């Protein structure tokens, strides 16, 4: 049996899809697993197991229609028994259905672009399939399930995991020496983010960085593009911290994360990558919800209420979530005219956890 996973983007969402992929790989009746990704996020697929066959489509390139047609012809020639659409958009539904195989996709209640429903078999989620990892796993189980109707039980959350040794990532043993770093001597501060509403104020980052320096820990500001690089360099200069001097490929990024003391940032791809590498993470939440996409532990976490109204989840050992709990959130909006979420996250709520690590 051949199965195609269509998960075009983005960085963090690809990480969230790993448990669904592992579910499919674990089935004895599956011989081949393929993955279709947008070329812009092809670098993320270096973390996939080497036996997963990756295909790329340039939907934002100079000739998107030509690229789509070429990949459709290639995938139709391979011939799949099932296609798993974990993107949930019209473009992914079109690409998936054009492959000529049955396509399994999101519960209609969770689709942003409902027109894609006419091309796919839309399954039903259990009421407690709230986390995106659970939803992806539910869709991936559909080709092997007796029914697409509402299931009796929620599907368990499974933490995304990366087996670096069996991936396409190559060991970068000289990275720390090249960057003049030592293992466990730095904390990665990822101030970047795709949504403006997820970003902490610069002043908060500067205070966090200075607190680390006081403990003889290097605050390392990371980035992924030139705009983020400018921000990282500015924050490093204002706090006497350190900004990455170069853009890292996936192999180097994995090495950097694995050797860090911890990673701090918003609901972004780098944070989800760190969690999947079993690194300690501290995330903060306002416009998006931890129950929907945060790195979780299998056991329920205890929490405490801070004076500011924030909720700090403390039992996770590996993953701490700081919730700003705005009255208007989580809103899942990328822009906001009354931005209060990230201003409510106090630097001491993050530095306290860092000093306990």
N, C-alpha and C positions, 0 to 999 in steps of 0.2 A: 504494500500500500504506500502511495506517495501523497504527502501532505504539503501544501504551500501555506505559509503564514504571510499575510500581507500586513505589515506594520511599517509604514513609510517613515514616520517621524513620531515624536522628536526624541531628543537624547534620553530624558527621564522616562518617557513612555516606552521606549525600547527596553530599558531596564525592567520596567514593570511587567513586560511581556515574557520575561525569562522563565518564570514558573510554568506558564502555559506551554512554552516550548519544551521544557523538561518533561512535562506530563506526556506530551506527544512522543518524545524520544524514548520514554520508558515503556511504551506499548510494544508488545512483541509482534503485533500485526502491522506495524509501521516499518517500512524498509528505508524510506528516504524522507528527510525533512528539508524543505527549501524555505527561503525567506526573501521577500521582496521589500526593498528599502529605497527611499528617496536618496539620490546620489549625494545630496548635501549632508546626510547623516550616515553615509557608508562607513565612515571611520569608526562609528560606534560598534559596528558588527564584528570588529576585531576581537571582541570579548566573547563571541559566540563559540560553541564547540566547533572544532575543525571539521567535523563530519556534517555540519549544517551547510548546505549549499546556498550561497548568497547571490542574489540578482539585484542590480541597481537600475533605477529609472531616473532620468534627468528631467523632472517635471518643471524645474525652474531654469533649465538651460536655454540655449539659443533656439533649439528645435524640440520643444516638449512633445508635440504631437508625433513627430517622427520617432522620438525615443520611446514613447508609450507604445506605438505600433510595433516597433522592433522587439520590445520585451514581451508583448502579448504573443507575437508569433513564436518566439522562443519558448515561452511557457506552455503554449498550446501544443507544441511539438513534443514536449516532455510528457504531458498528460498526467493530470493529478486526479486522485480519487476524491479529494476534498480540499477546499480552500477555506482558510480561517481568516476572516477580515476583522482585525483588531484595531482598525483605524476609525471606522464608523462614519466615513464621509462619502459624498457622492463619487469623488474621484477614485477612492479605494474600492468602492462597490463596482464601478465600471471596469477598472483594471482586473478585479477579482473575477467578475462574471465573464469577462471576455476570454478568460483562460479556458472556458468551456466545461467547467466542473461545478458541482454543487458548492455554493458559498454559504457559510454559516457566519452570522453577524449578530450585532447588539440587539438587546431587548429594545423594541421601538420607543419605550418611555425614556430611554437614555440616548437617543439619537438626536444630534443637533441638526442634521440634514436628512429629513425623513424621506425625501424623494428616492434615496438609495434603496429603500425597502423593497421596491418592485424588482430588484435584481438579486435579492438575497433571501436566505432562510433565516428569519429573525427569531431568536430563541427567547425564552422568558427567564428572568433572574428571580431568585428567591429574595424576599424582602430584606434579608440580612446579607445579601451579596453586595455590600456597600463599598468595599474597597475595590479600586480598579484592578488590583491583582486578582481578586476573587472573580470579578466580571470577565477578565481575560481567560481565566481558567475554566469558567463556565462555558464560554464560547468554544474553547478548544476541546471540551469534552463532548460537544454536541454531535459530531459525526459518529460517535461511539455510544450515544445514549439511546434508549428505547423510545424516548419521546422528547419533543421540543416544548412541551407544556411546562407550567410552573412546577419546579421541583419541590419535594417535600422538605428537604433540608438545605441549609446554606452550604456552599462549598468552602472548605477551610482556606484561610489565608496561608500562603506559603511564601516565606521570605525569598526575594530574588538572590541568587547565588551565582558566582562566577568561578569557574575552574580555570584559573589562569594557565596552568601547565598544559591543559588540553585545548587551549584557545589559539587564536591566530596572533596573539600578543607575543612579542619576543622579549626575553629578559633584557632589561636596561640596567646592567650592574654598575655602570659608571655614572649614573645620573646624580647621585648625591655628591659625589666628588666634583662633578662638572658644575654643579650649582653651589658648591661650598656649603653643604648642609650635612648634618649628622642625624642618624636615625633617632626618632623619638625626641628630637630637640626643637621641633617646630609644629605649629598648628596652622592648618590651611584655612584662610579666611576668604570665602567666596562671596564677594559683595555684588557680583553680577547677577543678572536674572532676566528672563525673557519678558516678564511683566513688570511694569513700573510700580505696580501696587505691591509687589513682593519685596521691594528693596528697602533696607534700613537706611536711615539718614547717615550721611558721612560722619557726623559727630559721634554716633554710636559706635561705628567701626573704629574710629580713632581711639576712643576710650578703651575698647576691647583690646586693641593692639598694644596700647601703652601698658595696660594691666599685665599682658603677657610678658612684655619686655622687663617689667619689674620682677618677674619670676624667672628671668634668664631663659625665656622661651621665645623663639623667633616667630613673629607674626608674618606669615607668608601669604600675600595677596595673590590669588590666582585669577586667570582670565582665559577667554577663548577666542576673542576677536579684537580688532584694533580699538574699538570704542571701549570695550572692557579693559583693555591694556592701559588706556589713558587714565581710566578711573583707578585702576590698581596702583599705578605709579604715583598718582596724586595722593592717594590714601597712605601709601608707604612713605612718601616724602613728609607728609604732615604728622606722621606718628613715629618716625624713625624705624619703620618696619622694612619689609623686603618684598618686592614684587618680582614675579617670575620674569626672567630676562628674555625668555623665548616662548613661542607657542609649542606646546608639547603634543606629540602624537599619542595615540591611545596606549601604546606600550610604556612610554615614559610617564604618562599620567597615572597609570596603574602603579608603577614603581613609586612615584611620589606619594600617592595616597597611602599605600601599604606601609611606608616608612614614617608617616606622620604620627603625631601624638593624638590628633583628633582633626575633624573637619567641621567647620561652622558655616552655615549658609541657609538660604531660603529653599523653597520647594523647587529645586533645579536638578538638571541631569547630573552634574558633578556630585551633588549630595547623595543621589540615589545610587550612583556608581560606587561611592565610598561605602555606603551601607551594604551593597552587594559584595564588596570585598571584605566585609566583616570588620570595617573600621568604625571607631566611635564617631558618632555624629551628633551635632546640636542643630536643630532646625527651629525656625520660628514661623508662626502661622497667623493669618488674619483673613486675607481675601480668599485663600484656599483652605481646605479642611484636612487636618491630620487623619481623620477617620476615612478619608477618601483616597489619600495617596502617600501618607507618611511611611517611612520604614517602621515596621512594627515587630514586637516580640511575640512569640506564640502565646505566652501567658499575659493576662491583662496587667497593665501597669497601674501602679498607685499614683496618685497625683496630690498636689498641694496647691492651695490658692495663695498667690502673692498679694501684697497690699494693694498693688496697682490694678487688681482684677485679672491679671494674667493667670493662666494655669500652667504649671510646670510639671511635666510627667517625669518622675524621678526613678522609677524602679527598673527601667529598661536596660540598665548597665551599659549597653552599647549605643542606644539611641534616645536622646532627650528631645522632647517637643515643647516649645514655649508658645502658648496660645495667647493672643492679645484679647480674644473674646469681645470684639466690638458688637454693639447692639445691632448693627446693620449687616453683620457677617455670619458665616462666610458668604460672600456675594459672587465669587468666582469671576470678578470683573478685572479686565486688564488696565482700565483707567478709572479714575474716580475724581469727582469735584470736591469731595469732603474727605480727604485722605486722613485717616486716623489710625489705621491698623498698625503700621510699623513704628509710628511715633510712640505708641503705647508699649513697645518692647524696650525694656530698660537694659542698659549694658550690664548692670550688676547681676541680672538674672542669668546672663550667659557666662560672665566671668566667674561667678560662684561655682558653676558646674565645671568649668575648665580647671579651676584650682583644686577640685576634688578628684580629678582624673589621675 
